[in-house]
Amino acid sequence: MRRQRQKLILGGVIILSGIGALIVYSFNQSLVYDHSVAEFLADPGLQRSNCRIYGKVAAASVVRETGGIGVRFAVTDGSRSVPVVYAREVPDTFKEEGDVVVEGMLNAEGVFVAHHLLAKCPSKYEKEAEAAVRPYGSTGASAR
Amino acid sequence: MADLGYTCLLMALLCAVWGVLSSWLGHQMRHSELVRSGENAALAVAALLGLSSLSLIAAFLADDFSLLYVAQNSNATQPAVYKVAALWGGQAGSLLLWVFILSVYAAIVVTQNRRRHRDLMPGVTGTLLAVSSFFLFMLQFVSNPFEPLPRAAAEGTGLNPLLQNPFMAIHPPSLYLGYVGVSVPFAFAMAALLAGRLDNEWITTTRRWSLFAWFFLGIGILLGGYWAYVELGWGGYWAWDPVENASLMPWLTMTAFVHSVMIQEKKGMLKVWNLLLIIMTFCLSIFGTFITRSGVISSVHSFTKSSLGPWFAAFWVIVVLASVLLLVVRLPKLRTENTIESLLSRESAFLFNNILFIAIAFTVFWGTVYPILSEAIQGVKVSVGPPWFNQWIVPLGLSLIFVTGVGPLIAWRRASGQNLMRNFRGPIVFGLLTGLVCFALGVRHLRALTSFVLCAFVLATIAQELWRGTRARMKSAALGFLEGLTSLILRNKRRYGGYLVHVGMVMIFVGITGSSAFQQEVTTHIKKGESFSIGPYDLLFADTASSHDAHKDVLSATLEVSRNGRHVDTLRPEKFYYRDSDQPTTEVDIHGLFSWPPNLGDDLYTILVDNDPHGGGYTFKAYLNPLIAWIWLGGFVVIIGTHVAVLPEWSRVPLSRQRPAMEAPGVVS
């Protein structure tokens, strides 16, 4: 009876830790790191791979594509900026001088081609209430 | 009004602390008057918090903008319903609601057990009031809903327009009923450990509480998903967002708990495991409250700045350490009465079910917590996207459906080949046939095919169980089919209610599979009179209209929808421009479950993205979400099933007449 029980516990631990190890292992491969505009510009390695940049939408930089879908704008950290093109419709929260996170890659012309864009509206709600509501990231403001 | 509310909070804190002390002393000195005094303190806390909450609601209704919290979450033009709902629109009010619900539960528990479980009650009252004391302390010193502004504001900021939706108004209270409900079985578990009364008493007496908490957590999650679907305008209902994950984790461990307690009741096994599960669930529900309310998600830096964070973290650590320590001390009393004899047995099916739930909960936990830890420890911001979650949760979820089919039918102890043949031949054949039909209809998506096969398998096992049981009833009592079925269900409500919940969950899985595997989307920029199509639908952009009311300007577009050439619906997606917020909001329009006639096959989900004032073009986005309606329908079935499972056993039939039902294969409870 006792041996059986030990075998059982051992089996359970092995199964669970196996699943756990796989989950953690695969995890490291699917992480996407967030970088500031300055970090991005300073690191040529980043400029050759898929990555995320966070910053603000530069004032007076937003140009809607003719034909209606998609925008061009610049993401800035206040001093330097990166031109971005995003070929899909932007979320309601996207606006000039608002916080933005773009995921994508730099193209040959030095324009960051984003395939994912998160926008958040910094001014209106207190930080905590906002988080309480729902973090702006993935649900509300995200354009898929 | 505010003074009354604040004074009530202070008195409630004093009462709660007294209740903890007197319960503890009463238990130590075997002094029943002191124990009673602790219980009375619990009643007083409930009354005081009721008054306090009422006075905050009154402040909202009276537009008392001299209070910071009211000014932040309401304004004078907000509809009265949302003035009340603004109570839980922010941090301090949510904490007040949390502890108010807890105090009501504590009062109910105390009243129910005036004469029962006397040796457990000091521990129960003490635990519930200790948790209350923590929240009351926070409300008193850290996040006070009655904090006055130095100078009264002329007008409030108003509730976030996204929250001004009926589903969002009831989603948080429902989740809270669940989060807080976990406290009751947890308190009984702690009391059992403290008193050393480690039989099944704490489990049987909290069975309904556990189901209650499980139920409201689940309904809260579904309501949240539905809200996201109809309000957020990205065509989906679940994004593996930290706040969603926070509510899913306790639901997962609670589901594991309501299953594994059956094994303890039946076989005296898994005793330590059940205690661990309820401790885990309670910790996760505190964690969930904390994650939603502390600002930790938007950034770790807002967490350390937030006054709430460190306190919550400290409380959390204390709860974990104290309850695990108590469990370790009592380990010698938690000997198992049986062991698993075979891999092919109901015991091991339940164990697998538990392992899968925990694995899913761990996956969600890791994906939610890692970004927080990474930012806190390494200072690097990272994101974990939905693809990673789906990669893991989908296979685990599919295994779970399989176990859902196997668990209730397989024999206890050791299943013979004969038992397996008898119970599973039919369902396996049915599942495979369903797979073939889906394949013939053009389904080539491997995960979706697997899911449909497994769902069909589970439904067939349940149908087979119902049919066999009903046939036995019809024979033994000479009843018709419907009477037989009804009497079968009423004779074992817990078991058949459980089956009904399983049916609902299978429907939800079907909906999730269809909408995630076969979603289509189209974005288009067109002018009035033009049309576009998605899947079987053609949408003609017929007209636009604009209107305004006191709060907002509305731009709406009319889309005439036809399916295979036949007109089926007229959709009006809109854009709202609230005057006191410079951010527009999207109002989607859906041809789906709540259209007339209801459309259960595939939701057509339309969004008016924006318009180009110069060129006259409008941008539309449309999603086709196959089978999504089954998620909401499944939710209704889960609601009905849970109600059946908790119905009281009102009819006591003489034992001799109960026999036939007991002989039905595979009695769960």
HADDOCK unambig.tbl for C-alpha pairs under 7 A between the chains (distance, minus, plus):
assign (segid A and resid 1 and name CA) (segid B and resid 339 and name CA) 6.86 0.50 0.50
assign (segid A and resid 5 and name CA) (segid B and resid 339 and name CA) 6.39 0.50 0.50
assign (segid A and resid 23 and name CA) (segid B and resid 363 and name CA) 6.88 0.50 0.50
assign (segid A and resid 30 and name CA) (segid B and resid 384 and name CA) 6.95 0.50 0.50
assign (segid A and resid 30 and name CA) (segid B and resid 388 and name CA) 6.46 0.50 0.50
assign (segid A and resid 31 and name CA) (segid B and resid 382 and name CA) 6.50 0.50 0.50
assign (segid A and resid 31 and name CA) (segid B and resid 383 and name CA) 6.03 0.50 0.50
assign (segid A and resid 31 and name CA) (segid B and resid 384 and name CA) 5.50 0.50 0.50
assign (segid A and resid 32 and name CA) (segid B and resid 382 and name CA) 5.59 0.50 0.50
assign (segid A and resid 32 and name CA) (segid B and resid 383 and name CA) 5.32 0.50 0.50
assign (segid A and resid 32 and name CA) (segid B and resid 384 and name CA) 6.65 0.50 0.50
assign (segid A and resid 33 and name CA) (segid B and resid 381 and name CA) 5.99 0.50 0.50
assign (segid A and resid 33 and name CA) (segid B and resid 382 and name CA) 4.30 0.50 0.50
assign (segid A and resid 33 and name CA) (segid B and resid 383 and name CA) 6.35 0.50 0.50
assign (segid A and resid 34 and name CA) (segid B and resid 381 and name CA) 5.17 0.50 0.50
assign (segid A and resid 34 and name CA) (segid B and resid 382 and name CA) 5.45 0.50 0.50
assign (segid A and resid 67 and name CA) (segid B and resid 525 and name CA) 6.44 0.50 0.50
assign (segid A and resid 68 and name CA) (segid B and resid 525 and name CA) 5.94 0.50 0.50
assign (segid A and resid 68 and name CA) (segid B and resid 612 and name CA) 6.78 0.50 0.50
assign (segid A and resid 68 and name CA) (segid B and resid 619 and name CA) 6.23 0.50 0.50
assign (segid A and resid 69 and name CA) (segid B and resid 525 and name CA) 6.96 0.50 0.50
assign (segid A and resid 69 and name CA) (segid B and resid 619 and name CA) 6.92 0.50 0.50
assign (segid A and resid 92 and name CA) (segid B and resid 583 and name CA) 6.41 0.50 0.50
assign (segid A and resid 92 and name CA) (segid B and resid 584 and name CA) 5.72 0.50 0.50
assign (segid A and resid 92 and name CA) (segid B and resid 585 and name CA) 6.09 0.50 0.50
assign (segid A and resid 93 and name CA) (segid B and resid 583 and name CA) 6.13 0.50 0.50
assign (segid A and resid 127 and name CA) (segid B and resid 295 and name CA) 6.69 0.50 0.50
assign (segid A and resid 128 and name CA) (segid B and resid 293 and name CA) 6.83 0.50 0.50
assign (segid A and resid 128 and name CA) (segid B and resid 294 and name CA) 6.32 0.50 0.50
assign (segid A and resid 128 and name CA) (segid B and resid 295 and name CA) 4.73 0.50 0.50
assign (segid A and resid 129 and name CA) (segid B and resid 90 and name CA) 5.05 0.50 0.50
assign (segid A and resid 129 and name CA) (segid B and resid 91 and name CA) 6.20 0.50 0.50
assign (segid A and resid 131 and name CA) (segid B and resid 292 and name CA) 6.31 0.50 0.50
assign (segid A and resid 131 and name CA) (segid B and resid 293 and name CA) 6.87 0.50 0.50
assign (segid A and resid 131 and name CA) (segid B and resid 295 and name CA) 5.10 0.50 0.50
assign (segid A and resid 131 and name CA) (segid B and resid 297 and name CA) 6.69 0.50 0.50
assign (segid A and resid 131 and name CA) (segid B and resid 298 and name CA) 6.21 0.50 0.50
assign (segid A and resid 132 and name CA) (segid B and resid 90 and name CA) 6.54 0.50 0.50
assign (segid A and resid 132 and name CA) (segid B and resid 91 and name CA) 6.77 0.50 0.50
assign (segid A and resid 132 and name CA) (segid B and resid 292 and name CA) 4.81 0.50 0.50
assign (segid A and resid 132 and name CA) (segid B and resid 293 and name CA) 4.99 0.50 0.50
assign (segid A and resid 132 and name CA) (segid B and resid 295 and name CA) 6.89 0.50 0.50
assign (segid A and resid 134 and name CA) (segid B and resid 243 and name CA) 6.34 0.50 0.50
assign (segid A and resid 135 and name CA) (segid B and resid 297 and name CA) 6.77 0.50 0.50
assign (segid A and resid 135 and name CA) (segid B and resid 298 and name CA) 6.04 0.50 0.50
assign (segid A and resid 138 and name CA) (segid B and resid 239 and name CA) 6.31 0.50 0.50
assign (segid A and resid 138 and name CA) (segid B and resid 241 and name CA) 5.91 0.50 0.50
assign (segid A and resid 139 and name CA) (segid B and resid 239 and name CA) 6.01 0.50 0.50
assign (segid A and resid 139 and name CA) (segid B and resid 241 and name CA) 6.68 0.50 0.50
assign (segid A and resid 140 and name CA) (segid B and resid 232 and name CA) 5.04 0.50 0.50
assign (segid A and resid 143 and name CA) (segid B and resid 234 and name CA) 6.69 0.50 0.50
assign (segid A and resid 144 and name CA) (segid B and resid 234 and name CA) 6.62 0.50 0.50
